[in-house]
């Protein structure tokens, strides 16, 4: 059985969406992605975050990706679904659809395209949470989404909705650690940002990270080293990936365009680089940087015998 999302900790890869030459969602590379991250040791996966290009997906496409993910995971790991709706009713519909499909947990984003104040945002989250019973979290990412909740507002929301027990922050350790200190054991706090400052996040008390899959296999090794008390190995592994992660996290578009390309190379997934993000077209300069900073990673790690053979970028 998949582990409950409410008890999830560790590195939780946020899955990419893949598209064919016409721009339609493509199933085969999506399935290959799941096999790669499961073979690398992921026990929880996430979908429909910023790295999934969620703002470019229709509600029907979002539901289709959730259905595909649950079918392809087949109970081997838990799945946390990010819910992004333009208003309460759309977010509720997507949340109910994810729960009905078999998701193990939810991350709620603020309403798409809106900039509500803290009180209004708290009401939005509370209203969406009221129609589901899954362990539910919020993506508290003011640097990326423009709005967020204070630690005090997070505590107040948790008092109203007992199944709200996960917070996905998106910021430097200096921004996220005060939430960890304030919320204590009442809330599992994750970070994202592609795994930037991963060792320091873990030392600060983060339950884990929610990065893209591009180098999540190495980040899973970093988390395992932390749990084993092998701190020198953890820091050495982090130093190996840091230049690439800094490159990828210049913007979300760079992370999507080049992270997806690098992941496809490492996992042996062919013709899987199409994106819908419009703000960054592929550029030879950045392609060269991607290859330079990721070349030492080698093929995606711990691939099973039945998985495609990856290549060194």
VMD Tcl script that draws the C-alpha trace (Angstrom):
set ca {
  {0.00 0.00 0.00}
  {1.14 3.55 -0.65}
  {2.21 5.52 2.38}
  {-0.30 8.08 3.62}
  {0.43 11.53 2.31}
  {-0.20 12.85 5.80}
  {2.93 11.04 7.00}
  {4.96 11.83 3.88}
  {8.50 13.05 4.28}
  {11.57 13.05 2.11}
  {12.09 14.03 -1.51}
  {8.81 14.08 -3.46}
  {9.42 14.62 -7.20}
  {6.94 16.96 -8.89}
  {6.16 15.31 -12.23}
  {6.54 16.94 -15.63}
  {3.80 17.02 -18.27}
  {4.92 15.79 -21.69}
  {3.52 16.91 -25.04}
  {3.69 15.64 -28.61}
  {4.52 17.73 -31.68}
  {0.93 18.99 -31.87}
  {0.94 20.15 -28.24}
  {-1.29 17.33 -26.96}
  {-0.49 15.49 -23.73}
  {1.62 12.42 -24.40}
  {1.27 9.27 -22.30}
  {4.40 7.16 -23.00}
  {7.05 9.59 -21.69}
  {4.83 10.39 -18.71}
  {4.71 6.70 -17.81}
  {8.49 6.35 -18.33}
  {9.04 9.31 -15.98}
  {7.09 7.59 -13.22}
  {9.03 4.36 -13.67}
  {12.33 6.27 -13.46}
  {11.54 8.13 -10.24}
  {10.07 5.04 -8.58}
  {13.15 3.02 -9.53}
  {15.27 5.78 -7.98}
  {13.52 5.20 -4.66}
  {10.74 7.79 -4.46}
  {7.93 6.69 -2.12}
  {5.78 9.77 -2.76}
  {5.22 11.73 -5.98}
  {3.46 15.01 -6.71}
  {1.78 16.46 -9.78}
  {0.25 19.65 -11.17}
  {2.71 22.09 -9.61}
  {4.43 24.93 -11.43}
  {6.95 22.50 -12.93}
  {4.02 20.53 -14.47}
  {3.16 23.70 -16.43}
  {-0.19 23.67 -14.68}
  {-1.17 27.18 -15.77}
  {-1.05 25.98 -19.41}
  {-3.28 22.95 -18.76}
  {-7.06 22.93 -19.01}
  {-9.06 21.49 -16.07}
  {-9.76 18.37 -18.17}
  {-6.04 17.94 -18.91}
  {-5.20 18.28 -15.22}
  {-7.69 15.55 -14.37}
  {-6.29 13.36 -17.15}
  {-2.76 13.64 -15.75}
  {-4.02 12.72 -12.28}
  {-5.80 9.66 -13.70}
  {-2.68 8.63 -15.64}
  {-0.44 9.07 -12.60}
  {-2.64 6.97 -10.32}
  {-2.92 4.22 -12.95}
  {0.84 4.20 -13.63}
  {1.89 4.37 -9.97}
  {-0.44 1.43 -9.26}
  {-0.18 1.70 -5.49}
  {3.63 1.65 -5.40}
  {3.88 5.17 -3.96}
  {1.59 7.89 -2.68}
  {0.49 10.75 -4.95}
  {-0.05 14.33 -3.83}
  {-2.01 16.46 -6.30}
  {-1.61 20.23 -6.53}
  {-4.96 21.96 -6.98}
  {-4.99 25.19 -9.02}
  {-8.36 26.76 -9.72}
  {-9.49 30.20 -10.81}
  {-12.13 30.29 -8.06}
  {-13.48 28.24 -5.17}
  {-15.87 26.16 -7.27}
  {-13.25 25.21 -9.85}
  {-10.73 24.33 -7.13}
  {-13.36 22.28 -5.29}
  {-14.23 20.40 -8.47}
  {-10.57 19.57 -9.11}
  {-10.01 18.59 -5.46}
  {-13.03 16.28 -5.45}
  {-11.90 14.79 -8.77}
  {-8.42 14.06 -7.41}
  {-9.85 12.48 -4.26}
  {-12.31 10.37 -6.26}
  {-9.52 9.23 -8.59}
  {-7.49 7.90 -5.65}
  {-5.01 10.64 -4.74}
  {-3.39 10.33 -1.31}
  {-3.12 14.05 -0.54}
  {-3.52 17.56 -1.91}
  {-1.51 20.78 -2.14}
  {-3.77 23.82 -2.65}
  {-2.51 26.85 -4.57}
  {-4.04 30.33 -4.29}
  {-6.70 31.16 -6.91}
  {-5.13 31.43 -10.35}
  {-4.54 34.99 -11.50}
  {-5.74 36.54 -8.23}
  {-3.91 38.38 -5.44}
  {-6.19 38.04 -2.40}
  {-5.28 39.40 1.01}
  {-4.43 37.05 3.85}
  {-7.95 36.80 5.28}
  {-9.50 36.19 1.86}
  {-6.83 33.63 0.97}
  {-7.42 31.78 4.25}
  {-11.15 31.63 3.47}
  {-10.40 30.34 -0.04}
  {-8.26 27.51 1.34}
  {-10.79 26.70 4.08}
  {-13.67 26.58 1.57}
  {-11.80 24.19 -0.74}
  {-10.69 21.98 2.17}
  {-14.29 21.69 3.36}
  {-15.26 19.36 0.49}
  {-12.44 16.80 0.83}
  {-11.16 14.55 3.62}
  {-7.66 13.81 2.30}
  {-4.55 15.08 4.11}
  {-4.30 18.56 2.61}
  {-1.57 21.16 2.39}
  {-1.11 24.58 0.90}
  {1.60 25.90 -1.38}
  {2.79 28.93 0.54}
  {4.99 30.51 -2.10}
  {4.66 34.31 -2.14}
  {7.91 34.68 -4.11}
  {6.45 32.65 -6.99}
  {2.68 33.09 -6.59}
  {2.54 36.63 -5.23}
  {0.48 35.81 -2.12}
  {0.84 33.66 0.99}
  {-0.07 33.17 4.64}
  {1.84 34.07 7.78}
  {2.67 31.34 10.29}
  {-0.10 32.70 12.53}
  {-2.64 32.39 9.70}
  {-1.41 28.86 8.93}
  {-1.98 27.86 12.58}
  {-5.46 29.40 12.55}
  {-6.38 27.55 9.37}
  {-5.12 24.25 10.82}
  {-7.39 24.78 13.85}
  {-10.38 25.07 11.51}
  {-9.47 22.18 9.21}
  {-7.92 19.22 11.10}
  {-6.83 17.49 7.87}
  {-4.64 20.51 6.98}
  {-1.24 19.23 8.13}
  {1.21 19.93 5.26}
  {2.74 23.21 4.08}
  {4.86 23.47 0.96}
  {6.98 26.56 1.21}
  {8.97 28.03 -1.66}
  {11.76 30.20 -0.42}
  {15.21 30.43 1.15}
  {15.84 28.68 4.46}
  {15.75 32.11 6.11}
  {12.11 32.44 4.98}
  {10.95 28.87 5.66}
  {12.69 28.14 8.99}
  {10.56 30.63 10.97}
  {7.48 28.65 9.89}
  {9.09 25.42 11.08}
  {10.00 27.02 14.40}
  {6.53 28.49 14.86}
  {4.45 25.52 13.72}
  {6.46 22.77 15.41}
  {5.07 19.26 15.17}
  {1.63 20.51 14.14}
  {2.65 20.89 10.49}
  {4.99 19.01 8.12}
  {6.81 21.80 6.28}
  {8.36 21.08 2.87}
  {10.36 23.34 0.58}
  {10.73 23.38 -3.19}
  {12.93 25.66 -5.33}
  {14.43 22.71 -7.20}
  {16.22 21.50 -4.08}
  {18.26 24.65 -3.43}
  {19.73 24.59 0.09}
  {18.53 21.00 0.53}
  {20.95 20.06 3.36}
  {20.24 23.28 5.26}
  {16.49 22.78 4.84}
  {16.81 19.30 6.34}
  {18.99 20.55 9.19}
  {16.43 23.30 9.84}
  {13.68 20.71 10.31}
  {11.98 20.50 6.91}
  {10.09 17.27 6.38}
  {11.58 17.23 2.89}
  {11.61 18.87 -0.50}
  {9.37 18.83 -3.59}
  {11.74 19.34 -6.55}
  {11.45 18.58 -10.27}
  {12.51 15.05 -11.29}
  {15.62 16.19 -13.22}
  {18.09 15.33 -10.45}
  {15.64 14.00 -7.86}
  {17.48 10.65 -7.90}
  {20.56 12.36 -6.43}
  {18.40 14.40 -4.06}
  {16.87 11.14 -2.81}
  {20.43 9.98 -2.04}
  {21.04 13.24 -0.18}
  {17.95 12.67 1.95}
  {18.97 9.07 2.66}
  {22.43 10.26 3.73}
  {20.83 12.80 6.07}
  {18.62 10.13 7.65}
  {21.66 7.89 8.12}
  {23.65 10.66 9.76}
  {26.16 10.64 6.87}
  {26.43 14.41 6.78}
  {29.74 14.63 4.92}
  {28.32 12.44 2.13}
  {25.13 14.53 2.09}
  {27.08 17.75 1.70}
  {29.37 16.24 -0.98}
  {26.40 15.09 -3.05}
  {24.82 18.50 -2.72}
  {27.98 20.24 -3.89}
  {27.88 18.04 -7.01}
  {24.39 19.19 -8.03}
  {24.46 22.77 -6.78}
  {25.77 24.50 -9.96}
  {23.08 22.79 -12.04}
  {20.29 23.60 -9.56}
  {21.35 27.27 -9.48}
  {21.27 27.28 -13.30}
  {17.84 25.63 -13.48}
  {16.23 27.86 -10.85}
  {16.92 31.14 -12.66}
  {13.21 31.16 -13.60}
  {10.39 28.62 -13.64}
  {10.53 28.62 -17.45}
  {14.24 27.75 -17.44}
  {13.56 24.99 -14.91}
  {10.83 23.52 -17.13}
  {12.51 23.85 -20.52}
  {15.99 22.64 -19.57}
  {15.09 20.46 -16.60}
  {12.77 18.42 -18.79}
  {15.46 18.12 -21.47}
  {18.09 17.03 -18.96}
  {15.76 14.54 -17.29}
  {14.79 13.02 -20.64}
  {18.46 12.57 -21.53}
  {19.30 10.95 -18.21}
  {16.26 8.66 -18.16}
  {16.51 7.62 -21.81}
  {13.16 9.14 -22.80}
  {13.09 10.05 -26.50}
  {11.40 13.09 -28.09}
  {10.16 14.39 -24.75}
  {11.23 18.03 -24.72}
  {8.14 19.92 -25.94}
  {6.87 22.55 -23.50}
  {3.97 24.95 -23.31}
  {5.76 27.67 -21.34}
  {5.98 30.64 -23.66}
  {8.50 32.87 -21.92}
  {11.66 30.95 -22.77}
  {12.37 29.34 -26.14}
  {15.26 26.84 -26.29}
  {18.57 28.62 -26.80}
  {21.98 27.04 -27.63}
  {23.65 29.15 -24.96}
  {21.44 27.76 -22.19}
  {21.49 24.27 -23.70}
  {25.30 24.33 -23.38}
  {25.05 25.51 -19.78}
  {22.60 22.73 -18.95}
  {24.98 20.13 -20.38}
  {28.03 21.64 -18.70}
  {26.53 21.66 -15.22}
  {24.79 18.25 -15.42}
  {27.29 16.17 -17.40}
  {28.75 14.52 -14.29}
  {25.36 13.21 -13.15}
  {25.34 10.28 -15.57}
  {22.23 8.21 -16.37}
  {19.31 8.37 -13.96}
  {20.26 6.30 -10.95}
  {18.88 2.94 -9.82}
  {16.93 2.28 -13.01}
  {15.41 -1.17 -12.94}
  {16.17 -3.84 -15.53}
  {12.98 -3.13 -17.44}
  {13.48 0.62 -17.61}
  {14.97 2.47 -20.57}
  {18.72 3.01 -20.47}
  {19.60 6.60 -19.71}
  {22.42 8.65 -21.19}
  {24.95 11.03 -19.76}
  {23.87 14.58 -20.69}
}
mol new
graphics top color blue
foreach p $ca { graphics top sphere $p radius 0.5 }
foreach p [lrange $ca 0 end-1] q [lrange $ca 1 end] { graphics top cylinder $p $q radius 0.2 }
display resetview
